[in-house]
Amino acid sequence: MEKKVYMAIDQYGETLHGLEHPRKDIANRLGYSSSSLHKLYVDGQDGEVYHVGYSAGCRWFDVYEVVPMRVKQ
C-alpha cells in the first residue's frame, strides 16, 4: 500500500508539498504547535459540511491528497 501524500495551498497561493500528516506538518513548517491549528470547514452544495483544511494564525490552507497520474494505455 502506498503512503498518502498531501499538499496545502494557502489563500495567497503559496504551497506546501510532501505532507504526510497535514496538521502536524503544516504546524512544524510554520513554527506552530499542531494544537494551535484549527480545522476549516465548508458547506457543500449537497447540504453537508466538509473539513477541507486548517487555519494557522492569519493564514488558512486547503489540503489536497496528491494522487499519481496513472493512465492505462
C-alpha positions in Angstrom: 0.0 0.0 0.0 1.3 3.4 -1.0 1.7 6.2 1.6 -0.8 9.0 1.2 0.9 12.3 0.4 -0.9 15.7 0.7 -0.2 19.3 -0.3 -1.6 22.5 1.1 -2.4 25.8 -0.6 -2.9 29.0 1.4 -5.1 32.0 0.5 -2.2 33.6 -1.3 -1.4 30.6 -3.5 1.7 29.5 -1.5 2.0 25.8 -1.5 3.4 23.3 1.0 4.3 19.9 -0.6 5.1 16.4 0.7 2.9 16.5 3.7 2.3 13.0 5.2 0.5 14.3 8.3 -1.1 17.5 7.1 -1.9 19.1 10.5 1.4 18.2 12.1 3.5 19.0 9.0 1.9 22.4 8.4 2.3 23.4 12.0 6.0 22.3 12.0 6.8 24.2 8.8 5.2 27.4 10.2 6.6 27.1 13.7 3.3 26.4 15.4 2.2 23.6 17.7 -0.2 21.3 15.9 -2.8 22.1 18.6 -2.8 25.8 17.6 -4.1 24.9 14.1 -7.9 24.9 13.7 -10.0 22.9 11.2 -11.5 24.7 8.3 -15.0 23.6 7.1 -17.1 24.5 4.0 -20.7 23.9 3.2 -21.2 21.6 0.3 -23.8 22.0 -2.4 -25.4 18.8 -1.1 -26.1 20.5 2.3 -23.3 18.6 4.0 -20.4 20.2 5.9 -16.8 19.2 4.8 -13.5 19.5 6.6 -11.2 21.0 3.9 -8.0 22.2 5.7 -6.6 24.1 8.6 -6.0 27.7 9.7 -2.8 28.9 11.3 -2.5 32.4 12.5 -3.8 34.7 9.8 -3.3 32.0 7.1 -5.7 29.2 6.0 -4.8 26.2 4.0 -6.9 24.0 1.7 -5.4 20.5 1.9 -5.4 18.1 -1.2 -4.4 14.5 -1.5 -1.8 14.1 -4.2 -2.5 11.1 -6.4 -0.1 9.9 -9.1 -1.5 10.1 -12.6 -1.7 6.6 -13.9 -3.5 6.2 -17.2 -3.7 2.8 -18.8 -2.7 2.9 -22.5 
